[in-house]
């Protein structure tokens, strides 16, 4: 096996991988990109039939103009010097049963268009637009604050970024309901749900809002030469600064020694050692196949498996090369959405069940922004809808993907689905079939074949309320010199991929240069971890008495044991704290166990007050507490049951903390000591906490 050595190996030549590699090459690092395909780009790709050039995936790029978040990457990696970007306005048009709404790439003009169609909702439309702008600008401030090193602590974040956190913790439907009542208007405003893969009831509000504002405020763009032109430009910049890309190199493994990634291997027998590895391949393959679960903490491997189980939907795309000049005929649309119902939930349900004759479709006419995609007198048109991986028993394959393209049942299902979309399009472009010279149909299986994304996903894992931001995989992994980029980390979209590459490159450079840096997309789980590690602050407090505990049954983190505080039948110590004052719990636990080593003699519970925790952070809090349980359980001597000796009790609504009269436990931890009958002997919050606990416990035991 041939072995080579680089500073950085990047797995995958998608936009995230190429942009990360480009930044690191510009910084003087020796960078190698390994790509299983024959060309760069991932979904930012093209194919050709005769003189027709077909865009694989890009409809419009948001944030490519000054002020947009893709713009710095395009400028810094010299893409703007190599590729011309056409701003599209109108951005798209959507045709409903009763309305045809033009979505301008100008928020005020689009706002006026919606008010023209729905005048009774004028106030709500304006309030919604203002609220979305607030969310967007708080996200930008969060990113800039990170670069400036001035992000507040976790508990201060709600005061600094209230609109951002609010949007991150709710669905787009919930966000919209605050301002808009008319269901037809809700359907119109939600048209771009098809860009993100979930209906309003499930789609994370922030995931919808960020690019929506970026498109309408900073422009919707299309690159001359298609998305492949961007990929080739990034490749050229990488090579200009000494980086390399090698194609037809399918990665098979990442070697891990003593907890560090040491090398990447490919199926062709190449072995590349590196100081740092960035994977722009899908995260489940990277971690569960290339690395292997044996090198990962069980809780992290479980999180990766959960991301895999929540793979986002795929797509059905019909690519048409027409012997007909739609531009000359006056066809006005770059992007026309044809929607049968205002009810997006019904549209989504039709898609999930493969009723392609009913689903909303997107008719994209690429000659509008990129005239060179077709020969003179011709046009390139694509018809797109979302499509599930498991439709008709995985598109007639039964899960057997070997030579699936020759499977008669697959071919029949693919053809029928494609014909359904052509029928829909011909209703608005009469004579469409007669003009077809070339036709290709792509399914979720096609996506998998070329991208290796599980389920043919076009967005990584699903972009639901529960599966974004804190709850998504982050750039960091448990292996310090293995980083992740791409849709499985930051969500789908080409501008998101570019931003992901820029962010992970900053983190990688800091690691290689042994510097401290806050990447643009540093996940808030890292802010959370930083808070956990802080020392508790001092506070002047008073002891409390005459408290009564509620007869609530709590579920412990990690062991899932049910605990009713008033029925423990032994003296008990409850330590009340937040993530910021967690150190007190360890100190009290150690002192009590030194004198009362058996759990049967004294119960100790760590009561974590979480009532001030934003909804967005809850799932991560569960993960953090589970991790704490696992680490503490692993350190116990043999024979000691973790469920008895490691008791972490989430007080989600703060009811128990409030019942014993404690306040501000984020500043100073407190304790409540119970006797064997479940009565409160004493409550204390202040200095010399351990000494006070031992005194109260002596009374309880007596």
C-alpha positions in Angstrom: 0.0 0.0 0.0 1.5 3.3 -1.1 1.8 5.9 1.7 2.0 9.7 1.3 2.0 12.5 3.8 0.0 15.8 3.8 -0.8 18.4 6.4 -4.5 18.0 5.7 -6.6 15.4 3.9 -10.1 16.4 2.8 -12.6 13.7 2.0 -15.0 14.7 -0.7 -14.8 17.4 -3.3 -18.2 19.0 -2.7 -18.4 22.7 -2.2 -17.8 22.4 1.5 -14.7 20.2 1.0 -13.3 22.4 -1.8 -13.8 25.6 0.0 -12.2 24.3 3.2 -9.3 22.9 1.1 -8.9 26.2 -0.7 -8.7 28.3 2.5 -6.1 25.9 4.0 -4.0 25.9 0.8 -4.0 29.7 0.8 -2.8 29.5 4.4 0.2 27.5 3.2 -0.9 24.0 4.2 -0.2 21.0 2.1 -3.7 19.8 1.2 -5.0 16.7 -0.6 -8.7 16.3 -1.6 -9.9 12.7 -2.3 -13.0 12.3 -4.4 -14.8 9.1 -5.4 -16.4 10.7 -8.5 -14.6 11.7 -11.7 -15.3 15.4 -11.3 -15.6 17.9 -8.4 -18.7 19.5 -7.0 -20.9 16.9 -5.3 -24.4 18.1 -6.0 -22.8 21.3 -7.6 -22.4 19.3 -10.8 -23.5 19.0 -14.4 -23.8 16.5 -17.1 -24.1 16.8 -20.9 -26.1 15.3 -23.7 -25.0 16.5 -27.1 -24.8 20.3 -27.0 -27.1 20.5 -23.9 -25.6 21.1 -20.5 -27.8 20.1 -17.6 -27.6 21.5 -14.1 -27.9 18.7 -11.5 -29.2 20.5 -8.5 -28.8 24.3 -8.2 -31.9 26.4 -8.6 -30.6 29.7 -7.2 -27.7 30.6 -4.9 -28.5 32.9 -2.0 -26.1 35.4 -0.5 -23.8 35.7 -3.5 -23.8 39.5 -3.6 -22.2 42.0 -1.2 -23.6 41.5 2.3 -24.6 38.0 1.7 -23.0 35.1 3.6 -21.8 33.3 0.6 -20.1 36.4 -0.8 -17.0 36.4 1.4 -16.1 32.8 0.4 -16.7 33.5 -3.3 -14.5 36.6 -3.0 -11.7 35.2 -0.8 -11.4 32.0 -2.9 -11.4 34.0 -6.1 -14.5 32.5 -7.5 -15.9 35.9 -8.4 -12.8 36.5 -10.6 -13.6 33.3 -12.6 -17.4 33.1 -12.7 -20.1 35.6 -13.6 -23.2 35.5 -11.4 -26.6 36.6 -12.7 -29.0 38.2 -10.2 -32.5 36.9 -10.9 -35.4 39.1 -10.1 -38.1 38.0 -10.0 -36.7 35.1 -8.0 -39.6 32.7 -8.7 -43.3 32.6 -9.5 -45.8 30.2 -7.8 -49.0 29.2 -9.4 -51.8 28.1 -7.1 -55.4 27.2 -7.9 -56.5 30.8 -7.3 -53.4 32.9 -7.2 -50.2 33.4 -9.2 -47.7 35.1 -6.9 -44.4 36.6 -8.1 -41.6 36.4 -5.5 -39.3 39.3 -6.1 -35.7 39.3 -4.9 -36.6 42.5 -3.1 -38.4 42.1 0.3 -40.4 45.3 0.0 -41.6 44.5 -3.6 -42.4 40.9 -2.5 -44.2 42.2 0.5 -46.3 44.5 -1.7 -47.1 41.6 -4.1 -48.4 39.5 -1.2 -50.5 42.4 0.1 -51.9 42.8 -3.4 -53.2 39.2 -3.3 -54.1 39.2 0.4 -55.0 42.8 1.4 -56.8 41.7 4.6 -53.5 40.3 5.9 -51.4 43.4 5.2 -50.5 44.1 8.8 -49.6 40.5 9.5 -47.4 40.3 6.3 -45.5 43.3 7.4 -45.0 42.1 10.9 -43.9 38.7 9.7 -41.3 40.2 7.3 -40.0 42.4 10.1 -39.8 39.4 12.5 -37.9 37.4 9.9 -35.4 40.2 9.3 -34.8 40.4 13.1 -34.0 36.7 13.2 -31.6 37.0 10.2 -29.7 39.9 11.6 -29.3 38.3 15.0 -27.8 35.2 13.3 -25.4 37.5 11.5 -24.5 39.2 14.8 -24.0 35.8 16.5 -21.5 34.9 13.8 -19.7 38.2 14.0 -19.6 38.1 17.8 -18.0 34.7 17.6 -15.2 36.1 15.3 -14.8 39.0 17.7 -14.6 36.7 20.7 -17.5 38.4 22.5 -20.3 35.9 22.6 -22.1 35.9 25.9 -22.5 32.9 28.1 -25.3 30.4 27.5 -27.6 31.9 30.1 -27.1 35.4 28.7 -27.8 34.4 25.1 -31.6 34.8 25.3 -31.1 38.5 26.1 -28.7 39.1 23.2 -30.3 36.9 20.5 -34.0 36.4 21.5 -35.4 36.3 18.0 -32.7 33.9 16.7 -33.2 31.5 19.6 -36.9 31.7 19.4 -36.9 30.7 15.7 -34.4 27.9 16.3 -36.7 26.4 18.9 -39.9 26.3 16.9 -41.4 25.1 13.6 -41.9 27.4 10.6 -45.6 26.8 11.0 -45.5 28.0 14.7 -43.5 31.0 13.8 -45.8 32.0 10.9 -49.0 31.4 13.0 -48.1 34.3 15.2 -48.6 36.7 12.3 -50.7 35.1 9.5 -54.1 33.5 9.8 -55.2 33.0 6.1 -54.2 29.4 5.2 -53.9 30.3 1.5 -51.4 33.1 2.4 -49.5 30.7 4.6 -49.2 28.3 1.7 -47.9 31.1 -0.6 -45.3 32.4 1.8 -44.1 28.8 2.5 -43.4 28.0 -1.2 -39.7 27.5 -0.5 -40.4 24.7 1.9 -39.5 22.5 -1.1 -35.9 23.8 -0.9 -35.6 22.4 2.7 -37.6 19.1 2.6 -40.2 19.4 5.3 -43.6 21.0 5.7 -44.2 24.0 8.0 -45.3 21.8 10.9 -41.9 20.1 11.0 -39.4 22.4 9.4 -37.2 24.4 11.8 -38.3 28.0 11.5 -34.7 29.4 11.5 -33.8 27.0 8.7 -36.5 28.5 6.6 -35.9 32.1 7.6 -32.1 32.4 7.1 -31.9 31.6 3.4 -35.3 33.2 2.7 -34.1 36.6 4.0 -30.8 36.1 2.2 -32.5 35.4 -1.1 -34.9 38.3 -0.8 -32.6 40.9 0.8 -29.2 40.1 -0.8 -30.3 38.5 -4.0 -31.0 35.2 -5.8 -28.1 34.4 -8.2 -27.2 31.8 -10.8 -23.7 31.3 -12.0 -22.9 31.5 -15.7 -21.9 27.9 -16.6 -23.9 26.5 -13.8 -22.9 25.3 -10.3 -20.1 23.2 -11.9 -18.5 26.5 -12.9 -18.3 27.3 -9.1 -16.8 23.9 -8.4 -14.2 24.2 -11.1 -13.3 27.7 -9.9 -12.8 26.4 -6.4 -10.7 23.6 -7.7 -8.6 26.0 -9.7 -7.9 28.2 -6.7 -7.0 25.2 -4.6 -4.5 24.1 -7.3 -3.1 27.6 -7.7 -2.0 27.6 -4.0 -0.5 24.1 -4.2 -3.4 21.9 -3.2 -4.3 18.6 -5.0 -7.5 16.8 -6.0 -7.5 13.2 -6.9 -10.5 11.6 -8.4 -11.8 8.0 -8.5 -10.4 7.7 -5.0 -13.1 6.2 -2.8 -12.2 6.4 0.8 -12.6 3.2 2.8 -11.2 4.0 6.2 -9.8 6.5 8.6 -7.0 5.0 10.8 -7.3 6.0 14.5 -4.4 5.4 17.0 -4.6 6.5 20.6 -7.7 8.5 19.9 -6.2 10.5 17.0 -6.8 10.2 13.3 -3.6 9.3 11.6 -4.3 8.3 8.0 -7.0 7.9 5.3 -7.1 4.8 3.1 -8.8 4.3 -0.3 -10.1 1.2 -2.1 -7.3 1.7 -4.7 -4.7 1.0 -2.0 -3.7 4.6 -1.3 -2.8 5.5 2.3 -2.4 9.1 3.2 -1.1 10.2 6.5 -2.2 13.7 7.7 -2.0 15.9 10.8 -5.7 16.7 10.3 -8.6 15.2 8.4 -11.7 17.0 7.2 -14.6 14.9 6.0 -17.1 16.5 3.6 -18.5 13.0 3.0 -21.7 12.1 4.7 -21.2 12.0 8.5 -22.7 8.5 9.1 -20.2 6.9 6.7 -17.4 9.0 8.0 -17.9 8.0 11.6 -19.5 4.6 11.6 -17.7 3.1 8.6 -14.5 4.9 8.1 -13.7 5.4 11.8 -15.8 2.7 13.4 -17.9 2.7 16.5 -15.1 1.2 18.5 -13.3 4.5 18.4 -16.2 6.6 19.4 -18.0 7.2 22.8 -21.2 5.2 22.9 -23.4 8.3 23.3 -21.7 10.0 20.2 -22.1 6.9 18.1 -25.7 6.8 19.1 -26.1 10.4 18.0 -24.6 9.6 14.6 -26.9 6.6 14.2 -29.8 8.9 15.0 -28.8 11.3 12.3 -28.6 8.4 9.8 -32.1 7.3 10.9 -33.3 10.9 10.2 -31.9 11.2 6.7 -33.7 13.9 4.8 -35.7 13.2 1.7 -34.4 12.9 -1.9 -35.6 14.2 -5.2 -37.2 13.3 -8.5 -35.8 15.3 -11.4 -36.7 15.2 -15.1 -34.0 16.8 -17.2 -35.3 17.9 -20.6 -33.3 19.1 -23.6 -35.8 20.8 -25.9 -35.6 21.7 -29.6 -37.5 24.8 -28.9 -36.5 28.3 -27.7 -38.8 29.1 -24.8 -36.9 32.4 -24.3 -37.7 33.5 -27.8 -41.3 32.5 -27.2 -41.5 34.8 -24.2 -41.6 32.2 -21.4 -40.9 34.6 -18.5 -39.9 32.3 -15.7 -36.5 31.0 -14.4 -38.4 29.2 -11.7 -42.2 28.4 -11.8 -43.7 26.4 -8.9 -46.9 24.5 -9.9 -48.9 23.8 -6.7 -52.2 21.9 -6.6 -53.1 22.8 -3.0 -52.4 25.7 -0.6 -52.1 23.0 2.2 -48.4 22.2 2.3 -49.0 19.4 4.8 -51.2 17.6 2.1 -48.5 18.3 -0.5 -45.9 16.7 1.7 -48.1 13.7 2.4 -48.7 13.2 -1.4 -44.9 13.3 -1.9 -44.2 10.8 0.9 -46.7 8.4 -0.8 -45.3 8.9 -4.3 -48.4 10.5 -5.7 -46.3 12.5 -8.2 -49.3 13.5 -10.3 -50.4 15.6 -7.3 -47.2 16.9 -5.7 -46.0 20.4 -6.2 -43.3 20.6 -8.9 -40.7 23.2 -9.9 -40.2 24.0 -13.6 -36.8 25.5 -14.0 -35.8 27.1 -17.3 -32.0 27.6 -17.2 -31.7 29.6 -20.4 -33.1 32.6 -18.5 -29.9 32.9 -16.4 -27.4 30.8 -18.4 -28.1 31.0 -22.2 -25.1 28.9 -23.0 -26.6 25.8 -21.5 -28.4 24.9 -24.8 -27.6 25.2 -28.5 -29.2 28.0 -30.6 -32.9 27.3 -30.8 -32.9 25.0 -27.9 -33.8 25.1 -24.2 -32.8 23.3 -21.0 -35.7 22.7 -18.6 -35.9 20.6 -15.4 -38.9 19.4 -13.6 -38.3 18.8 -9.9 -40.2 17.5 -6.9 -39.2 15.9 -3.6 -39.3 12.1 -3.5 -38.9 9.5 -0.8 -36.1 6.8 -0.7 -38.5 4.0 0.3 -41.2 4.7 -2.4 -42.5 1.4 -3.8 -40.0 -0.8 -1.8 -37.0 1.4 -2.6 -38.2 2.1 -6.1 -38.7 -1.5 -6.9 -35.2 -2.7 -5.9 -36.1 -4.2 -2.5 -32.9 -2.6 -1.3 -30.7 -4.4 -3.8 -28.8 -1.6 -5.4 -26.4 -3.7 -7.4 -27.0 -2.9 -11.0 -30.3 -1.2 -10.0 -30.3 0.7 -13.3 -31.0 -2.5 -15.1 -33.8 -3.6 -12.8 -37.0 -3.6 -15.0 -39.3 -2.7 -12.0 -37.0 0.3 -11.2 -37.0 1.4 -14.8 -40.8 1.2 -15.0 -41.4 3.1 -11.8 -38.8 5.8 -12.7 -40.4 6.2 -16.1 -43.9 6.5 -14.7 -42.8 9.0 -12.2 -41.1 11.1 -14.8 -44.0 10.9 -17.2 -46.3 12.2 -14.4 -44.1 15.4 -14.1 -44.0 15.9 -17.8 -47.8 15.7 -18.0 -48.0 18.4 -15.3 -45.5 20.6 -17.1 -47.2 20.2 -20.5 -50.3 21.7 -19.0 -48.5 25.0 -18.9 -46.1 24.5 -21.8 -48.3 23.1 -24.5 -46.5 20.9 -27.0 -43.7 20.2 -24.5 -43.4 16.5 -25.4 -43.1 17.1 -29.1 -40.0 19.3 -28.5 -38.1 16.8 -26.3 -34.7 15.8 -27.8 -33.1 14.5 -24.6 -34.7 13.3 -21.4 -33.0 11.9 -18.3 -34.8 11.1 -15.0 -33.0 11.2 -11.6 -34.4 9.5 -8.5 -33.2 9.3 -4.9 -31.2 6.2 -6.0 -29.4 8.3 -8.6 -28.5 10.8 -5.8 -27.1 7.9 -3.8 -25.1 6.5 -6.7 -23.2 9.8 -7.3 -23.1 11.4 -3.9 -23.2 8.3 -1.6 -25.6 10.2 0.7 -27.7 7.7 2.6 -31.3 7.6 1.4 -30.4 9.8 -1.6 -30.7 12.7 0.8 -30.2 16.2 -0.6 -30.1 17.9 2.8 -28.1 15.6 5.0 -30.3 14.7 8.0 -33.7 16.2 8.1 -34.0 19.8 9.0 -36.7 19.5 11.7 -37.2 21.5 14.9 -35.6 18.8 16.9 -32.8 18.0 14.5 -31.1 21.3 13.9 -28.5 23.5 15.6 -27.6 22.1 19.1 -29.1 18.8 18.2 -27.3 18.3 15.0 -23.8 16.9 14.6 -21.2 19.7 14.9 -17.9 20.3 13.1 -16.1 18.8 16.1 -15.9 15.1 16.7 -14.6 13.1 19.7 -11.4 12.7 17.6 -9.6 16.1 18.0 -8.0 16.1 14.5 -11.1 14.9 12.6 -13.6 17.6 11.6 -16.8 17.5 9.6 -18.2 19.7 6.9 -21.3 19.8 4.8 -25.0 19.3 4.9 -25.0 16.7 7.7 -23.5 19.4 10.0 -25.0 22.7 8.9 -28.0 21.7 6.8 -28.6 21.7 3.1 -28.0 24.3 0.4 -25.0 25.4 -1.6 -24.4 28.7 0.2 -24.5 26.7 3.5 -21.9 24.3 2.1 -19.6 27.2 1.2 -20.1 28.7 4.6 -19.4 25.3 6.2 -16.1 25.0 4.4 -15.0 28.5 5.4 -15.9 27.8 9.1 -14.3 24.4 9.3 -11.1 25.8 7.6 -10.8 28.4 10.4 -11.1 25.7 13.0 -8.6 23.5 11.2 -6.1 26.3 10.8 -6.3 27.1 14.5 -5.7 23.5 15.4 -2.7 23.1 13.0 -1.2 26.4 14.2 -2.0 25.7 17.9 -4.1 28.8 18.1 -7.5 29.6 19.6 -10.3 30.5 17.1 -14.0 30.6 17.1 -15.2 29.3 13.7 -18.2 31.1 12.1 -20.5 28.1 12.6 -19.2 27.1 16.1 -22.2 25.2 17.3 -23.9 26.5 20.4 -23.3 23.1 22.0 -19.7 24.3 22.3 -21.0 27.4 24.1 -22.9 25.0 26.3 -19.8 23.0 27.1 -17.9 26.1 27.9 -20.5 27.1 30.5 -20.4 23.6 32.0 -16.7 24.0 32.6 -17.0 27.3 34.4 -16.3 27.6 38.1 -19.4 28.5 40.2 -19.6 32.2 41.1 -19.8 33.4 44.7 -23.1 34.8 46.1 -24.4 36.0 49.4 -27.3 33.8 50.4 -29.4 32.8 53.4 -30.5 29.4 54.8 -34.1 28.3 54.2 -36.4 26.2 56.4 -40.0 24.9 56.5 -39.8 23.8 52.9 -42.1 21.0 51.6 -41.2 18.8 48.6 -43.8 18.1 45.9 -44.6 14.4 45.5 -43.3 14.5 42.0 -41.7 11.5 40.3 -38.6 12.4 38.3 -36.7 10.4 35.8 -32.9 10.3 36.2 -30.6 11.1 33.3 -28.7 8.2 32.0 -30.2 5.3 33.9 -33.8 6.4 33.4 -34.6 5.4 37.0 -37.9 6.8 38.5 -37.4 8.7 41.7 -40.2 10.0 44.0 -38.4 12.4 46.4 -40.9 12.0 49.3 -40.6 8.2 49.2 -36.9 7.5 49.4 -37.2 6.0 52.9 -33.7 7.1 54.0 -31.9 10.3 54.7 -31.2 12.2 51.5 -29.1 15.0 50.1 -30.4 17.0 47.1 -27.9 19.3 45.5 -29.5 22.1 43.4 -27.4 23.6 40.7 -27.2 24.5 37.0 -24.6 23.7 34.4 -22.7 26.8 35.7 -22.5 25.6 39.3 -22.1 21.9 38.7 -18.8 21.7 40.5 -20.6 22.0 43.8 -22.4 18.7 43.2 -19.1 16.8 43.0 -17.7 18.4 46.2 -20.8 17.6 48.2 -21.1 14.1 46.8 -17.5 13.3 47.7 -17.8 14.6 51.3 -21.0 12.7 52.0 -19.8 9.4 50.5 -16.6 9.7 52.5 -18.7 9.4 55.7 -21.7 7.4 54.3 -20.3 5.2 51.6 -23.4 3.1 51.0 -26.3 4.3 48.8 -28.7 2.3 51.1 -27.7 4.6 54.0 -27.9 8.0 52.3 -29.4 9.0 49.0 -27.6 11.7 47.0 -29.2 13.3 44.0 -27.9 16.0 41.7 -30.9 18.3 41.0 -30.2 20.3 37.8 -32.4 23.4 37.6 -33.2 23.8 33.9 -36.3 26.1 34.0 -34.4 29.0 32.4 -32.9 26.8 29.6 -34.3 27.8 26.2 -36.3 25.0 24.5 -33.7 24.9 21.8 -31.1 23.6 24.3 -33.1 20.9 26.0 -32.1 18.0 23.8 -28.5 18.9 24.2 -28.9 19.2 27.9 -30.2 15.6 27.9 -27.2 14.5 25.9 -24.8 16.4 28.2 -26.4 14.8 31.4 -26.3 11.4 29.8 -22.7 11.8 29.0 -22.0 12.9 32.6 -23.8 9.8 33.9 -21.8 7.5 31.6 -18.5 9.0 32.6 -19.3 8.9 36.3 -20.6 5.4 36.0 -17.5 4.2 34.3 -15.4 5.5 37.2 -17.3 3.6 39.9 -15.6 0.7 41.7 -16.7 -2.8 40.6 -20.0 -3.9 42.3 -21.5 -0.4 42.7 -24.7 0.1 40.7 -24.6 3.3 38.6 -28.3 3.9 39.1 -27.8 4.1 42.9 -24.6 6.1 43.0 -24.9 8.4 40.0 -28.3 10.1 40.3 -28.8 13.1 38.0 -32.3 14.6 38.2 -33.4 17.2 35.6 -35.7 19.8 37.2 -37.1 20.9 33.8 -39.6 23.4 35.0 -37.8 24.3 38.2 -40.7 23.1 40.4 -38.6 21.3 42.9 -36.0 24.1 43.1 -38.8 26.6 43.7 -40.6 24.4 46.2 -37.6 24.3 48.6 -37.2 28.1 48.2 -33.9 28.3 46.4 -33.2 31.0 43.8 -30.3 31.9 41.5 -28.7 28.5 41.7 -26.9 29.4 38.5 -24.8 31.7 40.8 -24.5 29.6 43.9 -25.6 25.9 44.4 -27.9 25.0 47.2 -28.9 21.9 49.1 -31.9 20.3 50.7 -31.5 17.6 53.3 -34.4 15.1 54.0 -34.9 12.7 56.8 -35.9 9.0 56.2 -39.6 10.0 56.1 -39.1 12.5 53.2 -39.4 15.6 55.4 -37.1 18.5 54.7 -34.7 18.9 57.6 -33.0 22.0 56.2 -32.2 24.0 53.0 -29.1 26.0 52.6 -27.5 28.1 49.9 -24.3 30.0 50.6 -20.6 29.7 51.6 -19.2 26.6 53.3 -21.8 24.4 51.6 -20.1 21.1 52.4 -19.8 21.9 56.1 -23.5 22.9 56.3 -24.6 19.8 54.4 -22.7 17.5 56.8 -24.3 19.3 59.8 -27.8 19.0 58.4 -27.2 15.4 57.5 -26.1 14.5 61.0 -29.5 15.8 62.2 -31.4 13.8 59.5 -29.5 10.6 60.3 -30.1 11.0 64.0 
